[in-house]
Protein backbone atom coordinates (compact mmCIF):
# COMPACT_ATOMS: atom_id res chain seq x y z
CA UNK A 1 0.00 0.00 0.00
CA UNK A 2 1.38 3.39 -0.98
CA UNK A 3 1.47 6.37 1.36
CA UNK A 4 -1.32 7.96 -0.69
CA UNK A 5 -3.51 4.86 -0.36
CA UNK A 6 -2.84 4.71 3.37
CA UNK A 7 -3.76 8.37 3.78
CA UNK A 8 -6.92 7.83 1.72
CA UNK A 9 -7.95 4.89 3.91
CA UNK A 10 -7.21 6.88 7.06
CA UNK A 11 -9.25 9.92 5.97
CA UNK A 12 -12.13 7.79 4.71
CA UNK A 13 -12.15 5.94 8.03
CA UNK A 14 -12.32 9.25 9.87
CA UNK A 15 -15.18 10.37 7.61
CA UNK A 16 -17.09 7.19 8.44
CA UNK A 17 -16.39 7.21 12.19
CA UNK A 18 -16.91 10.87 12.99
CA UNK A 19 -20.66 11.06 12.19
CA UNK A 20 -21.18 8.14 14.57
CA UNK A 21 -19.29 10.08 17.25
CA UNK A 22 -21.52 13.09 16.61
CA UNK A 23 -24.67 10.94 16.82
CA UNK A 24 -23.52 9.45 20.13
CA UNK A 25 -22.84 12.92 21.47
CA UNK A 26 -26.26 14.06 20.29
CA UNK A 27 -27.98 11.09 21.91
CA UNK A 28 -26.18 11.79 25.19
CA UNK A 29 -27.11 15.49 25.17
CA UNK A 30 -23.52 16.61 24.80
CA UNK A 31 -23.09 20.27 23.84
CA UNK A 32 -24.61 21.14 20.48
CA UNK A 33 -21.46 23.08 19.75
CA UNK A 34 -19.39 19.90 20.07
CA UNK A 35 -21.81 18.00 17.82
CA UNK A 36 -21.57 20.70 15.13
CA UNK A 37 -17.78 20.48 15.35
CA UNK A 38 -17.75 16.71 14.86
CA UNK A 39 -20.29 16.90 12.03
CA UNK A 40 -18.17 19.45 10.20
CA UNK A 41 -15.03 17.36 10.61
CA UNK A 42 -16.81 14.30 9.20
CA UNK A 43 -17.50 16.38 6.10
CA UNK A 44 -13.97 17.77 5.99
CA UNK A 45 -12.42 14.30 6.24
CA UNK A 46 -14.70 13.02 3.46
CA UNK A 47 -13.69 15.90 1.20
CA UNK A 48 -9.99 15.22 1.83
CA UNK A 49 -10.52 11.50 1.11
CA UNK A 50 -12.27 12.38 -2.15
CA UNK A 51 -9.49 14.70 -3.27
CA UNK A 52 -6.95 11.98 -2.54
CA UNK A 53 -9.02 9.32 -4.34
CA UNK A 54 -9.38 11.53 -7.42
CA UNK A 55 -5.64 12.38 -7.24
CA UNK A 56 -6.42 16.07 -7.00
CA UNK A 57 -3.47 17.96 -5.63
CA UNK A 58 -4.08 20.57 -2.99
CA UNK A 59 -1.30 22.68 -1.59
CA UNK A 60 -3.04 24.08 1.43
CA UNK A 61 -3.91 22.94 4.91
CA UNK A 62 -6.39 25.78 5.35
CA UNK A 63 -9.99 24.69 5.46
CA UNK A 64 -11.06 27.53 3.17
CA UNK A 65 -8.48 26.40 0.62
CA UNK A 66 -9.72 22.81 0.71
CA UNK A 67 -13.28 24.07 0.26
CA UNK A 68 -12.20 26.08 -2.79
CA UNK A 69 -10.50 23.06 -4.32
CA UNK A 70 -13.61 20.94 -3.68
CA UNK A 71 -15.84 23.52 -5.33
CA UNK A 72 -13.55 23.95 -8.34
CA UNK A 73 -12.50 20.35 -8.95
CA UNK A 74 -15.57 18.43 -7.82
CA UNK A 75 -18.67 20.62 -7.93
CA UNK A 76 -17.85 22.86 -10.90
CA UNK A 77 -16.63 19.77 -12.77
CA UNK A 78 -20.09 18.27 -12.30
CA UNK A 79 -18.97 15.30 -10.22
CA UNK A 80 -21.26 16.26 -7.34
CA UNK A 81 -24.19 18.66 -7.28
CA UNK A 82 -24.15 22.18 -5.90
CA UNK A 83 -26.10 20.98 -2.89
CA UNK A 84 -22.91 19.29 -1.68
CA UNK A 85 -21.09 22.60 -1.89
CA UNK A 86 -23.87 24.27 0.09
CA UNK A 87 -23.68 21.58 2.76
CA UNK A 88 -19.91 22.01 3.04
CA UNK A 89 -20.10 25.81 3.21
CA UNK A 90 -22.91 25.77 5.80
CA UNK A 91 -21.09 23.22 7.94
CA UNK A 92 -17.89 25.28 7.81
CA UNK A 93 -19.73 28.46 8.79
CA UNK A 94 -21.61 26.70 11.60
CA UNK A 95 -18.39 25.28 13.00
CA UNK A 96 -16.64 28.63 12.76
CA UNK A 97 -19.48 30.32 14.63
CA UNK A 98 -19.92 27.65 17.28
CA UNK A 99 -16.18 27.25 17.90
CA UNK A 100 -15.07 30.87 17.80
CA UNK A 101 -17.94 33.29 18.41
CA UNK A 102 -19.27 34.21 21.80
CA UNK A 103 -22.85 33.66 22.92
CA UNK A 104 -23.71 31.29 20.08
CA UNK A 105 -26.49 28.92 21.02
CA UNK A 106 -26.69 25.65 19.14
CA UNK A 107 -30.02 23.92 19.71
CA UNK A 108 -30.54 20.20 19.69
CA UNK A 109 -32.39 20.59 16.40
CA UNK A 110 -29.45 22.53 14.91
CA UNK A 111 -27.03 19.85 16.08
CA UNK A 112 -29.23 17.04 14.71
CA UNK A 113 -29.45 18.79 11.34
CA UNK A 114 -25.67 19.15 11.21
CA UNK A 115 -25.31 15.39 11.75
CA UNK A 116 -27.90 14.66 9.04
CA UNK A 117 -26.08 16.92 6.60
CA UNK A 118 -22.73 15.31 7.44
CA UNK A 119 -24.15 11.85 6.78
CA UNK A 120 -25.59 13.10 3.48
CA UNK A 121 -22.29 14.51 2.25
CA UNK A 122 -20.23 11.54 3.45
CA UNK A 123 -22.58 9.12 1.67
CA UNK A 124 -22.41 11.20 -1.52
CA UNK A 125 -18.63 11.21 -1.44
CA UNK A 126 -18.50 7.47 -0.81
CA UNK A 127 -20.86 6.86 -3.74
CA UNK A 128 -18.63 8.94 -6.01
CA UNK A 129 -15.50 7.15 -4.83
CA UNK A 130 -17.21 3.81 -5.50
Residue frames as a rotation matrix with the C-alpha (Angstrom) as fourth column:
UNK 1
0.586 0.810 0.000 0.00
0.810 -0.586 0.000 0.00
0.000 0.000 -1.000 0.00
UNK 2
-0.261 -0.661 0.704 1.38
0.618 -0.674 -0.404 3.39
0.741 0.330 0.584 -0.98
UNK 3
-0.868 -0.091 -0.488 1.47
0.446 -0.574 -0.686 6.37
-0.218 -0.813 0.539 1.36
UNK 4
-0.791 0.606 -0.090 -1.32
-0.578 -0.689 0.437 7.96
0.203 0.398 0.895 -0.69
UNK 5
-0.169 0.732 -0.660 -3.51
-0.056 0.661 0.748 4.86
0.984 0.163 -0.071 -0.36
UNK 6
-0.448 -0.059 -0.892 -2.84
0.827 0.353 -0.439 4.71
0.340 -0.934 -0.109 3.37
UNK 7
-0.963 0.095 -0.251 -3.76
0.020 -0.907 -0.420 8.37
-0.268 -0.409 0.872 3.78
UNK 8
-0.533 0.817 -0.219 -6.92
-0.564 -0.150 0.812 7.83
0.631 0.556 0.541 1.72
UNK 9
-0.127 0.473 -0.872 -7.95
0.419 0.822 0.385 4.89
0.899 -0.317 -0.303 3.91
UNK 10
-0.707 -0.210 -0.675 -7.21
0.707 -0.221 -0.672 6.88
-0.008 -0.952 0.305 7.06
UNK 11
-0.926 0.352 -0.138 -9.25
-0.347 -0.936 -0.055 9.92
-0.148 -0.003 0.989 5.97
UNK 12
-0.334 0.842 -0.424 -12.13
-0.416 0.272 0.868 7.79
0.846 0.466 0.259 4.71
UNK 13
-0.309 0.155 -0.938 -12.15
0.708 0.697 -0.118 5.94
0.636 -0.700 -0.325 8.03
UNK 14
-0.895 -0.034 -0.445 -12.32
0.345 -0.684 -0.642 9.25
-0.283 -0.728 0.624 9.87
UNK 15
-0.753 0.643 -0.143 -15.18
-0.611 -0.601 0.515 10.37
0.245 0.475 0.845 7.61
UNK 16
-0.157 0.702 -0.695 -17.09
-0.029 0.700 0.713 7.19
0.987 0.132 -0.089 8.44
UNK 17
-0.368 -0.082 -0.926 -16.39
0.827 0.426 -0.366 7.21
0.425 -0.901 -0.089 12.19
UNK 18
-0.981 -0.188 -0.054 -16.91
0.191 -0.858 -0.476 10.87
0.043 -0.477 0.878 12.99
UNK 19
-0.382 0.907 0.178 -20.66
-0.560 -0.381 0.736 11.06
0.735 0.182 0.653 12.19
UNK 20
0.220 0.419 -0.881 -21.18
0.411 0.779 0.473 8.14
0.885 -0.466 0.000 14.57
UNK 21
-0.645 -0.506 -0.573 -19.29
0.744 -0.243 -0.622 10.08
0.175 -0.828 0.533 17.25
UNK 22
-0.906 0.333 0.260 -21.52
-0.321 -0.943 0.090 13.09
0.275 -0.002 0.962 16.61
UNK 23
-0.017 0.952 -0.306 -24.67
-0.301 0.287 0.910 10.94
0.954 0.108 0.281 16.82
UNK 24
-0.026 -0.074 -0.997 -23.52
0.796 0.601 -0.065 9.45
0.604 -0.796 0.043 20.13
UNK 25
-0.918 -0.339 -0.208 -22.84
0.397 -0.750 -0.529 12.92
0.024 -0.568 0.823 21.47
UNK 26
-0.624 0.757 0.194 -26.26
-0.525 -0.590 0.613 14.06
0.579 0.281 0.766 20.29
UNK 27
0.156 0.703 -0.694 -27.98
0.111 0.686 0.719 11.09
0.981 -0.190 0.029 21.91
UNK 28
-0.045 -0.278 -0.960 -26.18
0.954 0.274 -0.124 11.79
0.297 -0.921 0.253 25.19
UNK 29
0.853 0.516 0.080 -27.11
0.486 -0.840 0.242 15.49
0.192 -0.167 -0.967 25.17
UNK 30
-0.144 -0.946 -0.292 -23.52
0.877 -0.259 0.405 16.61
-0.458 -0.197 0.867 24.80
UNK 31
-0.160 0.016 -0.987 -23.09
-0.020 -1.000 -0.013 20.27
-0.987 0.017 0.160 23.84
UNK 32
0.789 0.519 0.329 -24.61
0.358 0.048 -0.933 21.14
-0.500 0.853 -0.148 20.48
UNK 33
0.644 -0.632 -0.431 -21.46
-0.730 -0.677 -0.099 23.08
-0.230 0.378 -0.897 19.75
UNK 34
-0.340 -0.797 0.499 -19.39
-0.584 0.595 0.553 19.90
-0.737 -0.104 -0.667 20.07
UNK 35
0.149 0.486 0.861 -21.81
0.432 0.751 -0.499 18.00
-0.889 0.446 -0.099 17.82
UNK 36
0.955 0.185 -0.234 -21.57
-0.091 -0.565 -0.820 20.70
-0.284 0.804 -0.522 15.13
UNK 37
0.183 -0.972 -0.150 -17.78
-0.898 -0.227 0.377 20.48
-0.401 0.065 -0.914 15.35
UNK 38
-0.433 -0.343 0.833 -17.75
-0.140 0.939 0.314 16.71
-0.890 0.019 -0.455 14.86
UNK 39
0.529 0.695 0.487 -20.29
0.442 0.264 -0.857 16.90
-0.724 0.669 -0.168 12.03
UNK 40
0.811 -0.293 -0.506 -18.17
-0.543 -0.700 -0.465 19.45
-0.218 0.652 -0.726 10.20
UNK 41
-0.176 -0.979 0.106 -15.03
-0.846 0.206 0.492 17.36
-0.504 -0.003 -0.864 10.61
UNK 42
-0.010 0.256 0.967 -16.81
0.267 0.932 -0.244 14.30
-0.964 0.256 -0.078 9.20
UNK 43
0.917 0.392 0.078 -17.50
0.211 -0.307 -0.928 16.38
-0.339 0.867 -0.364 6.10
UNK 44
0.550 -0.781 -0.297 -13.97
-0.806 -0.589 0.057 17.77
-0.219 0.209 -0.953 5.99
UNK 45
-0.301 -0.681 0.668 -12.42
-0.447 0.720 0.532 14.30
-0.842 -0.138 -0.521 6.24
UNK 46
0.334 0.508 0.794 -14.70
0.492 0.624 -0.607 13.02
-0.804 0.593 -0.042 3.46
UNK 47
0.966 -0.002 -0.259 -13.69
-0.195 -0.664 -0.722 15.90
-0.171 0.748 -0.642 1.20
UNK 48
0.101 -0.995 -0.005 -9.99
-0.903 -0.094 0.419 15.22
-0.417 -0.037 -0.908 1.83
UNK 49
-0.224 -0.136 0.965 -10.52
0.012 0.990 0.142 11.50
-0.975 0.044 -0.220 1.11
UNK 50
0.726 0.574 0.380 -12.27
0.406 0.089 -0.910 12.38
-0.556 0.814 -0.168 -2.15
UNK 51
0.763 -0.501 -0.409 -9.49
-0.633 -0.705 -0.320 14.70
-0.128 0.503 -0.855 -3.27
UNK 52
-0.253 -0.873 0.416 -6.95
-0.710 0.460 0.534 11.98
-0.658 -0.160 -0.736 -2.54
UNK 53
0.018 0.341 0.940 -9.02
0.289 0.898 -0.331 9.32
-0.957 0.278 -0.082 -4.34
UNK 54
0.897 0.379 0.227 -9.38
0.336 -0.250 -0.908 11.53
-0.287 0.891 -0.352 -7.42
UNK 55
0.028 -0.994 0.108 -5.64
0.975 0.051 0.216 12.38
-0.220 0.100 0.970 -7.24
UNK 56
0.638 0.227 0.736 -6.42
0.390 -0.919 -0.055 16.07
0.664 0.322 -0.675 -7.00
UNK 57
-0.364 -0.871 -0.329 -3.47
0.825 -0.137 -0.549 17.96
0.433 -0.471 0.768 -5.63
UNK 58
0.804 0.493 0.333 -4.08
0.254 -0.791 0.557 20.57
0.538 -0.364 -0.761 -2.99
UNK 59
-0.205 -0.979 -0.020 -1.30
0.605 -0.110 -0.789 22.68
0.770 -0.174 0.614 -1.59
UNK 60
-0.312 0.177 0.934 -3.04
-0.592 -0.805 -0.045 24.08
0.743 -0.567 0.355 1.43
UNK 61
-0.756 0.146 -0.639 -3.91
0.536 0.697 -0.476 22.94
0.376 -0.702 -0.605 4.91
UNK 62
-0.875 0.480 -0.059 -6.39
-0.378 -0.756 -0.533 25.78
-0.301 -0.445 0.844 5.35
UNK 63
-0.411 0.810 0.419 -9.99
0.493 0.584 -0.645 24.69
-0.767 -0.059 -0.639 5.46
UNK 64
0.418 0.583 -0.696 -11.06
-0.248 -0.664 -0.705 27.53
-0.874 0.467 -0.133 3.17
UNK 65
-0.331 -0.633 -0.700 -8.48
-0.888 -0.042 0.458 26.40
-0.319 0.773 -0.548 0.62
UNK 66
-0.922 0.058 0.382 -9.72
0.098 0.991 0.086 22.81
-0.374 0.116 -0.920 0.71
UNK 67
0.025 0.999 -0.041 -13.28
0.355 -0.047 -0.934 24.07
-0.934 0.009 -0.356 0.26
UNK 68
0.246 -0.003 -0.969 -12.20
-0.704 -0.688 -0.177 26.08
-0.667 0.725 -0.171 -2.79
UNK 69
-0.774 -0.573 -0.270 -10.50
-0.612 0.566 0.552 23.06
-0.163 0.592 -0.789 -4.32
UNK 70
-0.655 0.617 0.436 -13.61
0.411 0.775 -0.479 20.94
-0.634 -0.135 -0.762 -3.68
UNK 71
0.317 0.820 -0.477 -15.84
-0.009 -0.500 -0.866 23.52
-0.948 0.279 -0.151 -5.33
UNK 72
0.080 -0.368 -0.927 -13.55
-0.892 -0.442 0.098 23.95
-0.445 0.818 -0.363 -8.34
UNK 73
-0.730 -0.589 -0.347 -12.50
-0.683 0.650 0.333 20.35
0.029 0.480 -0.877 -8.95
UNK 74
-0.892 0.420 0.166 -15.57
0.359 0.882 -0.306 18.43
-0.275 -0.213 -0.937 -7.82
UNK 75
-0.046 0.963 -0.266 -18.67
0.425 -0.222 -0.878 20.62
-0.904 -0.153 -0.399 -7.93
UNK 76
0.185 0.095 -0.978 -17.85
-0.630 -0.752 -0.192 22.86
-0.754 0.652 -0.079 -10.90
UNK 77
-0.792 -0.503 -0.346 -16.63
-0.596 0.514 0.617 19.77
-0.132 0.695 -0.707 -12.77
UNK 78
0.021 0.939 -0.342 -20.09
-0.913 0.158 0.377 18.27
0.408 0.304 0.861 -12.30
UNK 79
-0.647 -0.334 -0.685 -18.97
-0.111 0.930 -0.349 15.30
0.755 -0.150 -0.639 -10.22
UNK 80
-0.527 0.566 -0.634 -21.26
0.840 0.234 -0.490 16.26
-0.129 -0.790 -0.599 -7.34
UNK 81
0.223 0.750 0.623 -24.19
0.760 -0.534 0.370 18.66
0.610 0.391 -0.690 -7.28
UNK 82
-0.329 -0.318 0.889 -24.15
-0.076 -0.930 -0.361 22.18
0.941 -0.186 0.282 -5.90
UNK 83
0.730 0.643 0.232 -26.10
-0.317 0.018 0.948 20.98
0.606 -0.765 0.217 -2.89
UNK 84
0.586 -0.601 -0.543 -22.91
0.771 0.620 0.145 19.29
0.250 -0.504 0.827 -1.68
UNK 85
-0.465 -0.725 0.508 -21.09
0.527 -0.688 -0.499 22.60
0.711 0.036 0.702 -1.89
UNK 86
0.085 0.586 0.806 -23.87
-0.432 -0.707 0.559 24.27
0.898 -0.396 0.193 0.09
UNK 87
0.898 0.223 -0.378 -23.68
0.184 0.590 0.786 21.58
0.399 -0.776 0.489 2.76
UNK 88
0.098 -0.959 -0.267 -19.91
0.936 0.180 -0.303 22.01
0.339 -0.220 0.915 3.04
UNK 89
-0.511 -0.295 0.807 -20.10
0.178 -0.955 -0.236 25.81
0.841 0.023 0.541 3.21
UNK 90
0.434 0.754 0.493 -22.91
-0.422 -0.313 0.851 25.77
0.796 -0.578 0.182 5.80
UNK 91
0.810 -0.171 -0.561 -21.09
0.500 0.701 0.509 23.22
0.306 -0.693 0.653 7.94
UNK 92
-0.255 -0.963 0.086 -17.89
0.817 -0.262 -0.514 25.28
0.518 -0.061 0.853 7.81
UNK 93
-0.360 0.188 0.914 -19.73
-0.206 -0.971 0.118 28.46
0.910 -0.146 0.388 8.79
UNK 94
0.725 0.687 0.043 -21.61
-0.232 0.185 0.955 26.70
0.648 -0.703 0.294 11.60
UNK 95
0.519 -0.613 -0.596 -18.39
0.813 0.570 0.122 25.28
0.265 -0.548 0.794 13.00
UNK 96
-0.482 -0.704 0.522 -16.64
0.516 -0.710 -0.480 28.63
0.708 0.038 0.705 12.76
UNK 97
-0.014 0.579 0.815 -19.48
-0.449 -0.732 0.512 30.32
0.893 -0.359 0.270 14.63
UNK 98
0.873 0.467 -0.137 -19.92
-0.109 0.462 0.880 27.65
0.475 -0.754 0.454 17.28
UNK 99
0.410 -0.797 -0.444 -16.18
0.870 0.488 -0.073 27.25
0.275 -0.356 0.893 17.90
UNK 100
-0.521 -0.844 0.129 -15.07
0.808 -0.536 -0.245 30.87
0.276 -0.023 0.961 17.80
UNK 101
-0.381 0.427 0.820 -17.94
-0.115 -0.902 0.416 33.29
0.917 0.064 0.393 18.41
UNK 102
-0.998 0.059 0.008 -19.27
-0.007 0.008 -1.000 34.21
-0.059 -0.998 -0.008 21.80
UNK 103
-0.512 0.858 0.054 -22.85
-0.455 -0.218 -0.863 33.66
-0.729 -0.466 0.502 22.92
UNK 104
-0.471 0.354 -0.808 -23.71
-0.759 0.304 0.576 31.29
0.450 0.884 0.125 20.08
UNK 105
-0.193 0.513 0.836 -26.49
-0.641 0.579 -0.503 28.92
-0.743 -0.633 0.217 21.02
UNK 106
-0.695 -0.006 -0.719 -26.69
-0.590 0.577 0.565 25.65
0.411 0.817 -0.405 19.14
UNK 107
0.131 0.848 0.513 -30.02
-0.964 0.229 -0.133 23.92
-0.231 -0.478 0.848 19.71
UNK 108
-0.272 -0.127 0.954 -30.54
-0.162 0.983 0.085 20.20
-0.949 -0.132 -0.288 19.69
UNK 109
0.724 0.603 0.335 -32.39
0.272 0.197 -0.942 20.59
-0.634 0.773 -0.021 16.40
UNK 110
0.703 -0.553 -0.447 -29.45
-0.710 -0.582 -0.397 22.53
-0.041 0.597 -0.801 14.91
UNK 111
-0.278 -0.857 0.434 -27.03
-0.810 0.452 0.374 19.85
-0.516 -0.248 -0.820 16.08
UNK 112
0.037 0.382 0.923 -29.23
0.148 0.912 -0.383 17.04
-0.988 0.151 -0.023 14.71
UNK 113
0.945 0.311 -0.106 -29.45
-0.029 -0.243 -0.970 18.79
-0.327 0.919 -0.221 11.34
UNK 114
0.304 -0.907 -0.292 -25.67
-0.945 -0.326 0.029 19.15
-0.122 0.267 -0.956 11.21
UNK 115
-0.416 -0.405 0.814 -25.31
-0.375 0.892 0.252 15.39
-0.828 -0.200 -0.523 11.75
UNK 116
0.471 0.679 0.563 -27.90
0.305 0.473 -0.827 14.66
-0.828 0.561 0.016 9.04
UNK 117
0.894 -0.169 -0.415 -26.08
-0.433 -0.567 -0.701 16.92
-0.117 0.806 -0.580 6.60
UNK 118
-0.114 -0.984 0.135 -22.73
-0.915 0.157 0.372 15.31
-0.387 -0.081 -0.918 7.44
UNK 119
-0.216 0.092 0.972 -24.15
0.033 0.996 -0.087 11.85
-0.976 0.014 -0.219 6.78
UNK 120
0.819 0.569 0.071 -25.59
0.140 -0.078 -0.987 13.10
-0.556 0.819 -0.144 3.48
UNK 121
0.622 -0.634 -0.459 -22.29
-0.783 -0.509 -0.358 14.51
-0.007 0.582 -0.813 2.25
UNK 122
-0.336 -0.777 0.533 -20.23
-0.727 0.573 0.378 11.54
-0.599 -0.260 -0.757 3.45
UNK 123
0.097 0.425 0.900 -22.58
0.244 0.867 -0.436 9.12
-0.965 0.261 -0.020 1.67
UNK 124
0.946 0.245 -0.212 -22.41
-0.110 -0.371 -0.922 11.20
-0.304 0.896 -0.324 -1.52
UNK 125
0.222 -0.952 -0.213 -18.63
-0.969 -0.240 0.063 11.21
-0.111 0.192 -0.975 -1.44
UNK 126
-0.382 -0.352 0.855 -18.50
-0.381 0.902 0.201 7.47
-0.842 -0.249 -0.479 -0.81
UNK 127
0.558 0.650 0.516 -20.86
0.265 0.449 -0.853 6.86
-0.787 0.612 0.078 -3.74
UNK 128
0.862 -0.286 -0.419 -18.63
-0.506 -0.537 -0.675 8.94
-0.032 0.794 -0.607 -6.01
UNK 129
-0.137 -0.963 0.230 -15.50
-0.932 0.205 0.301 7.15
-0.337 -0.173 -0.926 -4.83
UNK 130
0.261 0.376 -0.889 -17.21
-0.751 0.658 0.058 3.81
0.607 0.652 0.454 -5.50
